[in-house]
Amino acid sequence: MHSDNVYDRIATLEKSVEELRRTLLWERRQAAAGGGIQMLSVELDEDMGATTTGLADCNVLAFDGTDDSDAGENVDVYDWLGTLTGLSDGDKARAVFSRARNRWEFLSAMGLQVFVGKTAAAISKGAVGTINLWEGDIGSLPLTVTSGPETIGALNLFADLGSGKYAAGVRLVERVTGAVLLAGEC
């Protein structure tokens, strides 16, 4: 009885692998016959998984050679690999159309997000702490705290930082989820 169950599982896995192989071959043939791959630049209109797990509503971006601007269209984009769960409203990414699944899927996130703010509390070297994000025109310092205030958790790899100190860092959106401080006020 036990060995029959194992053979059934193996047969099910073999069917799944064969189905995936056929799907990939079909997509390759369709891409060759259809003239290529459809790709979009998108900006998330909500946090990843806000309404449906692994899905985000996105604004399609029109690229004019110098700037990404909203093209006035929206698409639902799926995180088919489950690797971009840290994306949030306003993040930009690339999406490709899967003909086999008849849907848009994330290909990768785009770049880094730089932030400036002040520490909400002291952050020791090697610890993650909260940064209150700041906004304003760099040409007209001092910057003002965002309404809320909006915060981000960031890893401090350098020296200990006191509470209320200026800090700057980057939020990583591809391969790593989180943020890292690059500089802090002593």
N, C-alpha and C positions, 0 to 999 in steps of 0.2 A: 504494500500500500504506500509506504513512504517513498520508494523508488519511483512509483508512477507519478507522484506529485512533483518530484524533481524533473522527470522527463517532460511533464506538462509545462513546467516553468521554462525549461530550455527551449521547448518548441515555441512558446509564446515569445521569448526573447529573440529567437531566430526570425520569427515573423516580423517583429518590430524592426529589427536590423534591416531586413529585406525591404520593408516598407519605406524606411528612411533612405536606403540606397536608391530605390526607384524615384522617390521624391527629389533627391539631389540630382539625379540624372535628368529628370524631367525639367527641373529648373535650369540646368546647364543648357539643355537643348532649346528651351524657350528663350533664354537670354541670347543664345547664338542666332536663333531664328528671328527674334523680336528686335534685334538691333541694340542690345545692351541692357544695362541695369538702370533702374530708376532710383535716383537718390535725391534726398531733400536735406536742406538745413532747416532745423526747427528750433523753436524756443518753447519750453514747457509753460503751459498756461495754468498748471497746478502741480503740486508735489507728486512725485512718483507714487502710484498706488493710493492716491487720495480717495478716489471713488471705486476703483477696481484694482485688485492686486496685480502688479506687473504691467500696468497700463497708465498712460498719461495723455491728457488732451494737450495738443501742441499747436502753436501758431506756425504756419509755413513761412519761412523767410525768403524773400527775393534778394538775390545777390546781384548788385549792379557793378561790381568790380572794386568798389571802395567801401561799401557799407552793407551790412545785413539789415534789411528793413522788413516789416510785417507785410506779407503779400495779401493779407485779407482773407486767408483761408485757414481752416483748422482741420487737423487729422488726429485720429487716435493712434498712438504708437505703442507697441508692445516691447517689453524688456524680455526677449525670448531666451536670453542666457541667464537672466537674474543677476547680472553684475553691475547694474546701474541704479540700484535701489536708493542710493544717496542723492539722486538728482531732485531738485526742488524747483518751485515756481521761478521762472526767469532764466534757468540754466539753458544753455544752447547745446545741441547735439546734432548728429547726422543720423538719418534714417534711410533704410532701403525698403523697397517693396518686394515682399515674398509672393511670387505668383502662386506657389503651391498652397500657401496658407491664406492667400487673398487678403493680406493686411500689411500695414507698415510696421517695421521692426527697427529698434535702435541698433545702429552699427557701432557708434562710439560717442562719447561726450566730447565737447570741444573746449580745450584749454583749461586755464586756471582762473580762479576768481581772487583778486587781491582785495584785502580789507584793511581798514584802519579803525582803531577804537581804543577803549581804555579797559584795563582789567577790572572785573567786577569784584574780585578779591585777590589776595596774594596768590601767585602761582609759582611753585617750586620748580627748579630745574628737573626735567624728566616727567613732570606731571601734566595732566590736561586740566585746563581752567577755562572759565567763561570770560569772553571778551564782549563788552557792550559796543556794538558797531556804531560808527559815527557817519554823518553825511554832511554834505555842503560843498562849496566851491573851494578847491585847494588854494586858489588865489586870495581867498578872504578868510584866513584863519582868525579865530579858532573855529574848528568844526563844531557842529552841534550834535547831540545824541539823537538817534532816530527815535520816532515815537514808538513807545512800547516798553522799554527799548528793545530793539532787535539784537539778538545775541548769537554767538557762535562758540562752540567748544573748540579749543585749539591746544595742540601739544607744544610744550615749551622745552626745546632741546638745548637752550642756552643757560643763562644765569637766572637766579631767583628774581622774580618781579614782585613789587609791592602792589597793594590795592590802589586803584585809581591811576595807574601808570599807562602812558601811551604804548600801544603795541601795534605792529603791522605784521601781516602774514598772508598766506595763500590758502585757499580752499581747493583741495585736489578733487577732481571730478572724474578721473579716468584711472582705473586699476586700483586706486586707493580711495577709501571713503573717509573724509575728515579734513582737518585743517592743521597747519603747522605755522608757528610763529617764526618770523624771519628777523624781527628786531623788536627791542623793548626799551622803554625809558628807564634809566638807572636811578 
